[in-house]
Amino acid sequence: MDLEVGSIYEGKVTGITKFGAFVQIAAGKSGMVHISEVANTFVSDINEYLKVGQAVKVKLIAIDQQGRINLSIKKAMTAEAPAPKPRASHPAAPTASKPQIKADAENLQHALDQSTLPKGDDSFENKLKAFMQSSESRISDLKSHNDKRSGGRRRK
C-alpha cells in the first residue's frame, strides 16, 4: 500500500508516550501523532484523549527523509466529526465563545486607548535617562559620605 501525503487513513493506536502516540495505519506501516496534533485545544496529558487499541482517523501530513511518518488527528477531523473529548472524569474548564473573546479584545483595546501611556517627554527613554542620572548622583553622594566617615579612601 502506497502512502500519500494529505490522505486520511483509519488507524489503531499502538503506543502512547508523553510527546505523542504511535498509530498503525497499514500492515507494517505506522507513524506518530505529536501531542500538538491530537486535538484543537491544548493537550497536557495525551492519555486523556487516547488509549492503546483505540481506532482513530489520521491525516498523513509528512514523511521525512528518514522515512518517519508524521500524522495528525486534528487535521483529519471534519465538520461532521467533533474533536475527541478528554476521557478524564474531572469537569473541563469552561471555554469562552468567540463573541466573548471579541468583546474582551474590544474592551482591552478601549482600555489601552483610554490609558495614560507616556507620550512625548514622558517616553521610556527619557524616564530611563532621568533615572540613570539621579541614580549616579545618589551613588556619588553615598560614596563621598562614606569616604568622609571613614577618613578618606584607604590605601592598600
Residue frames as qw, qx, qy, qz and C-alpha x, y, z in Angstrom:
[[0.000, 0.889, 0.458, 0.000, 0.00, 0.00, 0.00],
 [0.409, 0.316, -0.014, 0.856, 1.48, 3.35, -1.05],
 [0.232, -0.705, -0.465, 0.483, 1.01, 6.19, 1.37],
 [0.273, 0.608, 0.270, 0.695, 0.14, 9.67, 0.11],
 [0.186, -0.182, -0.364, 0.894, 0.71, 12.89, 2.00],
 [0.337, 0.002, -0.064, -0.939, -2.65, 14.57, 2.61],
 [0.581, -0.180, -0.699, -0.375, -4.63, 11.31, 2.65],
 [0.549, -0.405, 0.400, -0.612, -6.79, 10.29, 5.57],
 [0.519, 0.112, -0.847, -0.024, -6.40, 6.79, 6.99],
 [0.786, -0.512, -0.044, -0.344, -8.10, 4.72, 9.65],
 [0.430, 0.442, -0.699, 0.362, -5.54, 3.61, 12.22],
 [0.792, -0.511, -0.331, -0.028, -5.12, 1.96, 15.58],
 [0.168, -0.845, 0.413, -0.294, -3.16, 3.43, 18.49],
 [0.885, 0.075, -0.430, 0.166, -0.29, 1.06, 19.27],
 [0.628, -0.209, -0.381, 0.646, 1.63, 3.08, 21.83],
 [0.121, -0.945, -0.171, -0.252, 1.49, 6.29, 23.84],
 [0.598, -0.010, -0.283, 0.750, 4.37, 8.43, 25.07],
 [0.168, -0.681, -0.353, 0.619, 4.43, 11.81, 26.82],
 [0.018, -0.458, 0.289, 0.840, 5.07, 13.55, 23.48],
 [0.520, 0.270, -0.407, -0.701, 2.65, 11.70, 21.23],
 [0.798, 0.029, 0.534, -0.277, 1.05, 8.46, 20.13],
 [0.034, -0.293, 0.829, 0.474, 2.08, 5.82, 17.63],
 [0.713, 0.344, 0.286, -0.540, -0.62, 4.76, 15.20],
 [0.370, -0.059, 0.844, 0.384, -0.55, 1.78, 12.83],
 [0.471, 0.494, 0.018, -0.731, -2.22, 2.82, 9.57],
 [0.788, 0.391, -0.366, -0.304, -1.37, -0.05, 7.25],
 [0.981, -0.161, -0.007, 0.109, 0.10, -3.51, 7.52],
 [0.783, -0.044, -0.011, 0.620, 3.62, -2.86, 8.74],
 [0.231, 0.495, 0.062, 0.835, 3.26, 0.93, 8.44],
 [0.394, -0.758, -0.469, 0.225, 2.97, 3.11, 11.48],
 [0.272, 0.573, -0.038, 0.772, 3.52, 6.75, 12.24],
 [0.325, -0.323, -0.565, 0.686, 3.48, 9.17, 15.10],
 [0.114, -0.828, -0.366, -0.410, 0.86, 11.73, 16.08],
 [0.297, 0.205, -0.410, 0.838, 2.62, 14.50, 18.01],
 [0.138, -0.498, -0.701, 0.492, 0.78, 15.67, 21.14],
 [0.100, 0.411, 0.016, -0.906, 0.14, 19.04, 19.44],
 [0.331, 0.100, -0.628, -0.697, -1.72, 17.23, 16.63],
 [0.041, -0.235, -0.954, 0.179, -4.17, 15.32, 18.85],
 [0.008, 0.759, 0.639, -0.122, -6.82, 17.99, 19.42],
 [0.220, 0.725, 0.191, 0.624, -7.61, 21.61, 18.58],
 [0.440, -0.864, 0.056, -0.238, -7.13, 22.52, 22.24],
 [0.059, 0.666, -0.692, 0.272, -4.06, 22.35, 24.47],
 [0.933, -0.149, -0.315, -0.094, -3.31, 18.76, 25.45],
 [0.210, -0.742, 0.572, -0.278, -1.28, 18.42, 28.64],
 [0.460, -0.226, 0.852, -0.106, -1.83, 14.68, 29.05],
 [0.395, 0.216, -0.666, -0.594, -2.35, 12.63, 25.90],
 [0.102, -0.123, -0.978, 0.131, -3.85, 9.80, 27.98],
 [0.301, 0.398, 0.480, -0.722, -6.94, 11.97, 28.49],
 [0.521, 0.508, -0.192, -0.658, -7.63, 11.77, 24.74],
 [0.700, 0.358, -0.568, -0.242, -6.24, 8.44, 23.51],
 [0.702, -0.400, 0.567, -0.162, -5.69, 4.90, 24.73],
 [0.052, -0.351, 0.879, 0.318, -3.82, 1.93, 23.28],
 [0.229, 0.259, 0.934, 0.088, -6.02, -0.06, 20.90],
 [0.299, 0.676, 0.359, -0.570, -8.31, 2.87, 20.10],
 [0.512, 0.439, 0.551, 0.492, -9.30, 3.31, 16.45],
 [0.046, -0.741, -0.077, 0.666, -8.63, 6.82, 15.13],
 [0.607, 0.718, 0.247, 0.234, -8.77, 8.70, 11.84],
 [0.454, -0.616, 0.197, 0.613, -5.46, 10.33, 10.98],
 [0.546, 0.837, -0.008, -0.034, -4.18, 12.51, 8.18],
 [0.808, -0.056, 0.127, 0.573, -0.72, 11.84, 6.82],
 [0.034, 0.981, 0.035, -0.186, 0.96, 15.24, 6.98],
 [0.225, 0.822, -0.518, -0.075, 4.55, 14.34, 6.10],
 [0.974, -0.067, 0.035, 0.213, 7.09, 11.62, 5.50],
 [0.164, -0.902, 0.341, 0.210, 10.57, 12.87, 6.36],
 [0.460, 0.654, -0.590, -0.112, 13.87, 11.91, 4.74],
 [0.119, -0.342, 0.901, -0.239, 14.41, 9.16, 7.28],
 [0.377, -0.164, -0.840, -0.355, 11.08, 7.57, 6.35],
 [0.011, -0.274, -0.737, 0.618, 9.27, 8.58, 9.54],
 [0.114, -0.542, -0.650, -0.520, 5.55, 9.12, 9.07],
 [0.020, 0.093, 0.403, -0.910, 4.00, 12.20, 10.72],
 [0.162, -0.509, -0.793, -0.294, 0.27, 12.01, 11.37],
 [0.143, -0.089, 0.260, -0.951, -2.41, 14.40, 12.64],
 [0.007, 0.467, 0.874, -0.134, -5.72, 13.60, 14.26],
 [0.099, 0.652, 0.325, -0.678, -6.92, 17.21, 14.43],
 [0.176, 0.419, -0.451, -0.768, -6.34, 17.77, 10.70],
 [0.092, -0.108, -0.942, -0.304, -8.27, 14.60, 9.91],
 [0.136, 0.490, 0.699, -0.503, -11.34, 15.87, 11.73],
 [0.031, 0.373, 0.540, 0.754, -14.13, 17.17, 9.55],
 [0.333, -0.262, 0.095, -0.901, -17.12, 19.31, 10.37],
 [0.791, -0.244, -0.387, -0.406, -19.17, 16.14, 10.92],
 [0.799, -0.170, -0.489, 0.307, -16.68, 14.60, 13.35],
 [0.320, -0.920, 0.070, -0.216, -16.32, 16.56, 16.59],
 [0.223, 0.637, -0.652, 0.345, -12.98, 16.83, 18.36],
 [0.672, -0.184, -0.700, 0.160, -12.16, 13.98, 20.73],
 [0.455, -0.780, 0.034, -0.428, -13.19, 14.79, 24.27],
 [0.036, 0.495, -0.772, 0.396, -10.95, 14.20, 27.25],
 [0.673, -0.198, -0.698, -0.145, -11.65, 10.87, 28.90],
 [0.207, 0.082, -0.663, 0.715, -10.93, 12.15, 32.42],
 [0.257, -0.615, -0.745, 0.006, -13.75, 12.24, 34.92],
 [0.212, -0.493, -0.278, 0.797, -12.95, 15.75, 36.13],
 [0.352, 0.838, 0.399, -0.118, -15.06, 18.56, 34.66],
 [0.560, 0.323, 0.213, 0.733, -13.50, 20.54, 31.86],
 [0.147, -0.421, -0.170, 0.879, -12.85, 24.24, 32.29],
 [0.421, 0.772, 0.423, -0.217, -15.44, 26.45, 30.63],
 [0.489, 0.081, 0.399, 0.771, -14.36, 27.76, 27.27],
 [0.134, 0.573, 0.110, -0.801, -15.01, 31.26, 26.06],
 [0.604, 0.595, 0.522, 0.087, -17.11, 31.65, 22.98],
 [0.497, 0.260, 0.274, 0.781, -15.85, 33.63, 20.01],
 [0.067, -0.823, -0.268, -0.497, -18.24, 36.58, 20.61],
 [0.612, -0.777, -0.074, 0.128, -16.99, 36.77, 24.22],
 [0.708, -0.179, 0.184, 0.658, -13.36, 36.76, 23.08],
 [0.302, 0.541, 0.314, 0.719, -14.11, 39.51, 20.57],
 [0.318, -0.880, -0.219, -0.278, -15.84, 41.58, 23.26],
 [0.714, -0.596, 0.024, 0.367, -12.87, 41.10, 25.60],
 [0.605, 0.109, 0.252, 0.747, -10.48, 42.20, 22.86],
 [0.065, 0.733, 0.296, 0.609, -12.57, 45.30, 22.20],
 [0.524, -0.839, -0.140, -0.032, -12.64, 46.13, 25.94],
 [0.741, -0.340, 0.119, 0.566, -8.87, 45.72, 26.13],
 [0.430, 0.381, 0.289, 0.765, -8.34, 48.00, 23.14],
 [0.190, -0.851, -0.263, -0.412, -10.67, 50.60, 24.68],
 [0.667, -0.711, -0.045, 0.218, -8.74, 50.42, 27.96],
 [0.675, -0.073, 0.203, 0.706, -5.45, 50.87, 26.11],
 [0.213, 0.626, 0.313, 0.682, -6.85, 53.86, 24.22],
 [0.369, -0.854, -0.179, -0.321, -8.02, 55.45, 27.50],
 [0.795, -0.408, -0.162, 0.418, -4.86, 54.66, 29.48],
 [0.077, -0.973, 0.175, 0.128, -2.25, 57.20, 30.41],
 [0.881, 0.118, 0.138, 0.437, 0.51, 55.82, 28.25],
 [0.352, -0.631, 0.126, 0.679, 3.59, 58.07, 28.17],
 [0.552, 0.735, 0.299, 0.258, 3.76, 60.47, 25.29],
 [0.249, 0.898, -0.123, 0.340, 6.44, 62.91, 24.18],
 [0.047, 0.701, -0.551, 0.450, 8.70, 63.94, 27.07],
 [0.673, -0.370, 0.508, -0.389, 7.45, 61.11, 29.28],
 [0.837, 0.319, -0.410, -0.173, 8.70, 58.41, 26.94],
 [0.945, -0.296, -0.042, 0.134, 10.51, 55.39, 28.32],
 [0.704, 0.328, -0.128, 0.617, 13.89, 56.59, 27.06],
 [0.019, -0.690, 0.148, -0.708, 13.52, 59.96, 28.81],
 [0.746, -0.593, 0.055, -0.297, 12.41, 58.32, 32.05],
 [0.944, -0.067, -0.078, 0.312, 15.33, 55.90, 31.87],
 [0.473, 0.513, -0.155, 0.699, 17.79, 58.74, 31.23],
 [0.317, -0.711, 0.143, -0.611, 16.44, 60.71, 34.21],
 [0.900, -0.426, 0.002, -0.090, 16.61, 57.64, 36.45],
 [0.852, 0.153, -0.132, 0.483, 20.20, 56.91, 35.45],
 [0.212, 0.627, -0.182, 0.727, 21.25, 60.50, 36.16],
 [0.542, -0.655, 0.154, -0.502, 19.60, 60.56, 39.59],
 [0.972, -0.217, -0.059, 0.067, 20.97, 57.11, 40.38],
 [0.698, 0.328, -0.201, 0.604, 24.53, 58.12, 39.50],
 [0.077, -0.680, 0.185, -0.706, 24.10, 61.26, 41.61],
 [0.777, -0.537, 0.064, -0.321, 22.88, 59.26, 44.61],
 [0.949, -0.027, -0.118, 0.293, 25.71, 56.73, 44.31],
 [0.444, 0.519, -0.210, 0.699, 28.23, 59.56, 44.12],
 [0.361, -0.680, 0.167, -0.616, 26.74, 61.18, 47.23],
 [0.920, -0.378, -0.006, -0.105, 26.82, 57.88, 49.15],
 [0.838, 0.189, -0.180, 0.480, 30.47, 57.27, 48.21],
 [0.194, 0.596, -0.235, 0.743, 31.52, 60.76, 49.31],
 [0.617, -0.615, 0.099, -0.481, 29.58, 60.38, 52.57],
 [0.970, -0.211, -0.058, 0.102, 31.24, 57.03, 53.30],
 [0.652, 0.392, -0.218, 0.611, 34.67, 58.46, 52.48],
 [0.128, -0.679, 0.219, -0.689, 34.12, 61.29, 54.98],
 [0.814, -0.493, 0.056, -0.303, 33.02, 58.84, 57.68],
 [0.964, -0.101, 0.001, 0.244, 35.99, 56.57, 57.17],
 [0.384, -0.756, 0.250, 0.467, 38.56, 59.33, 56.91],
 [0.310, 0.684, -0.479, -0.455, 39.04, 59.25, 53.17],
 [0.913, 0.269, -0.269, -0.146, 39.90, 56.42, 50.89],
 [0.721, -0.530, 0.435, 0.100, 42.10, 53.81, 52.39],
 [0.431, 0.680, -0.565, -0.182, 45.27, 52.95, 50.56],
 [0.995, -0.053, -0.074, -0.030, 46.46, 49.43, 50.12]]
